[in-house]
Amino acid sequence: MDTPGARARMLERLRASAPSGASPVEALDQRIDAHYAQRREHDAAILATQAARIAQFQRMLEAAHADVVCASAPAWPAALAQRLAAAGVKRLLLDTTGSEGAALAAALHQHAPAIATRTYADPIETWKSELFDTIDAGFTVARSGLAATGTLVVVPDAHAPRTVSLVPPLHIALVHANTLHADLHSAVAAERWGDGMPTNLVMISGPSKTSDIQQTTAYGAHGPRALWVIVVTGDDTTHSQANSNAANGAAQ
């Protein structure tokens, strides 16, 4: 039971274990840092290199029934355009203000002209029926990824709100390999979440699924029933969307 007495005892234990001069919060941070540092030593062979992080990231996502493809920066737009056409996608929701969305739109025009694109430019009230009834897939760019759990870190904004990854039956997420972190603790430290977290941060670890009905797992009940993840490799520079999202998060 959460009582004032229980909280007082917990804070007292933190104060007692804290180094001289450290506040209870600082002491807790230090214990968390020490825990993950020890764990990282144990998992060094698995997550230390970018290649290892990509492999673990792919392994965990595929275990959650996501489809993961690694592709180079020049190759992924055309490859994805062709795959969307082969899958029978007719209408794609995406943000063309970012470099990745613009590249995909150009590739679709060249390799899959039958696929129409739609941007999230109007208030949802004016096109809700169109969104739910006619959009086959949504494309987003993840801020980063967590290799240990196969998790995408997405920061929605006005051009690509949460709806883009939630409503269409197929969600395509792109993440740059150089933004993959070993785990959540590494992401928090490297991206300096403590300096100002985004107001809306979404973590995705596979397609939508539920086991509420007769304890049988069903996909797509509360969101996309399929998730494609494109891991862009061979890119030594942090992509524009991550920079933009990080700046937005700090400002908010």
N, C-alpha and C positions, 0 to 999 in steps of 0.2 A: 504494500500500500504506500502511495506517495504522500507522506506527511511532512510537516515542517521539521519534526524530529529526525526523520530519515534523511532529509536533505542536509540537515545540520551535521549529522554523523558522517555523511559522505564527504562533505566539504572539510570536515575536521581531519578525516583520513588523508585527503589530498594535501592539506596544509602540512600535515605531519611528514608526508613523504616527499614534499617539495624541497629542492635545494634552497639554501639560504637566500632570501630576497626574491624568490620566484612566487608569483601569484598562483592560485589554484588552477586557473586556465593555462598559464604558462607551464605548470607542472604536468598537466594532462597532455598538452602538446608535446612535451619532451618525451613522455611515456609512449605516445603514439609514434613519434619519430623513431624512437629506439626499437619499437616492435617491428616497424616496416623495414628498418635498416637490417635487423637480424634476419627477417624473412627474405629480403633481397639477396643477402649472402647465400642463403639456401637455394634460391631460385636463379642464381646468376647465370647458370648454363642455359636456362630456358628463356630468359628475358633480357639478357645483357646487350645483345646486338640487335640492330634493326631487323635483320633477317629472321632472328629468333622471335622477335615480337610479332612480325607479320605472320609467321607460321602458327604461333599460339593464338593470335587474334582470329585467323581463319579457322583454326581447329574448333575454337569455342563457338564461333558463330554458326558453323556448319552443324555442330552438335545441337544447336537450337533451331535447326531447319532453315537457316538463311543460306543464300547462294552467294559465294564469294569468288571474285575474279580479280587477279592482279594484272595490271596493264601499265605501260609506260605513259608518260604525259602526252606525247604526240599521238599515241595509238588509241587511247581509250574512247575518245568521242565517236570515231567512226565505228569501232567495234560495238559500242553500246547502241548506236543508232541502228545498226544491222540486226542486233539481237532483239531490240524492241520491235522492229518490223517482223521478224520471224515469230515473235510471241503474239502477234496480232494486236498490238497496242495501236489504238487509233487517235487518242488524245492524251497529251502529256502536259502536266502542270509543272512549271519550273520558273525559276528566277533568272532572267537574262541580264540583270544588272551586274552580276558577278562574272568573272572570266570563265568559270567552269560552265555555267548555264549558257553563256553566249557561245562557247565552243560547241556544246552539245546541240544547240539550236542550229548552228551552221552545218554541223555534220548531218543532222536530220534533213535539212534542206537539200543536201547533196546526195545522201545515201538512202534516205527513207522519206521522200517528199509527201507520201500519203499520210504521214503522221502529223496531225495538227498540234500546235503548241498553244498553251494558254498561260498567261501570267496572272498573278494574284494582284491585280491592279484596282479592282472595284470592291466596294463593301460587300460582304458575304450575303447580306440580305437581298441584293439585287441579282444574284446568280446562284443561289443555294441549290435549286433544282438541277441546274446545269452541272454544278460541281458533283453532286451525289449521283446523278443519273448518267453522265456522259464522260467523266474523266476516268481514264483507265489506270493512270500511273502518276505518281508525284516524284520529282527529283529534288534532292536536297544535298547540301555540302556540309559535312560534319566539321565541327571545330577541331575535334581530335578523336582518339580512340583509346580504349583500355585493353591491352593485350590479355591480361590475366583472365578477364571475364568475357572477352569478345563484345565489348560495349562501345557503341557510338555515342559521342557527346555532341549534341546538337543545340545550337542557340538560335531559336526562332527569332525572326524580326519582321518588319512590316512587309518586306518583299517575299519572304518565305516563312509565314507563320506556322504554328504547330499543325494546322489543318492540312498542309501539304504532305506531311508524313503520316497523318492519321486517317484521312478520309478515303483516298484512292485505294483500290484493292491491291495495287502493287506499289511498294515504296522502293525507289532506287536511291541509295545513299553513296556518295563519294567521299572518301577520306584519303588524305595524303599520308604516305608511309612515314614521312618524317614528323608527323604529329602523333604517332602512336606512342603512348606511355606504357610503362610496365604495369601500372595499376592505378587506382584512384588516388592514392596518396601521392604518387609521383606527379599525376596531372595537377592536383591541387597546388603542389609546390612549384612545378615548372611554369604553370600558367598564372601563378600568383592570385589564386582565387580570394585569398585573404585580403587583398587590396581592393576588392570590389567584385562580387559575383554578379553575373547577369540576372535580371529580374525573372527570366524564364529560361531554365536550362533543362533539357530533356535528355535522358539516357535510354538508349534503345539496344536491346540485346537479342533481337530476333523478331520474327513476325508476331502479330497479335495472337494470343492463344488463351484459352480458358478451359477449365475442367469442371465448371459449375454444373453442367448438365450430365447427370448419371455418371459423374467422375470419368467421363471420356474426353480426352483432349480434343478440342476443336479449334481450328485456326480461322482468324478473320472475324470473330464475333464482335470484337471491340476495336478493330482497326485493320490495317492491311493483313491479308492472309498470306502475302509473299513479300520477302525482303531480299533485294539484290544489293550487294555491297561491292563497290569498285575501289580497290586499293591502288592508288597511283604511286608507282615506284620510280626510282631514278630521278626524283625531283629534289634538288638541294636547297630550294628556297621555300620558305613558308608561304602557302597560297594566300591569295587575296582575301578569300572569305574568312579565313581564320583571323587574319589581321583586323578585318572589319569588325568581326564579332567580339574579339578581345577588346577593341577600343570601345565598342558599344557597352560591353559589360562593365568596364572600368568607369565609363561615364555615368552609367545608371547606378 
